Amino acid sequence: MKLCRPLLAACALGLVAQTSSLLAEDNAPPPPPQGEHAKGPRGPMTPEAYIQRIEKAVGPLTTEQKTKITDILADTKKKMESVKPDEGREKFRELMQAQQAAVRAVLTAEQQTKFDAMPRPGPRGKRPE
């Protein structure tokens, strides 16, 4: 009987240690976001994710098209960073429309038709008017 008590205590201690380590894993912070939105679901889309999204809708892009689109996205980002707070949403909307037109111009006629049909980000995929 004297041997059972220490053995039982050791088992109980092991069970408590195992449970606490499992609880610690549950409380671990989530991994950093990756993929389409590096800054969260409402953050900007990465150029790679944007290109993947276009390719999914219009088909494969050439290396030249990908390079031009990446340049267009970088240019738009730079312009958006320079927008003053008082210029507001209207300026952002203008910049996004200009970006869409520039990206569209890079595509072939067949790709443009598919690009025009692809849903746009925003409330329920509606195109901004």
Number of C-alpha atoms within 10 A of each C-alpha: 5 6 7 9 10 11 11 11 11 12 12 12 12 12 11 12 11 11 11 12 10 11 10 9 9 10 8 8 7 7 6 8 11 11 11 18 15 15 14 13 10 10 10 13 18 17 17 14 15 17 19 17 15 19 15 13 16 20 14 14 19 10 9 10 17 20 13 15 25 18 14 19 21 13 13 17 15 11 13 14 8 9 14 9 8 7 9 10 11 9 16 15 13 11 18 17 13 14 18 16 11 15 21 17 13 17 18 14 11 10 19 16 13 15 22 13 11 16 12 13 11 10 8 8 10 10 11 11 4
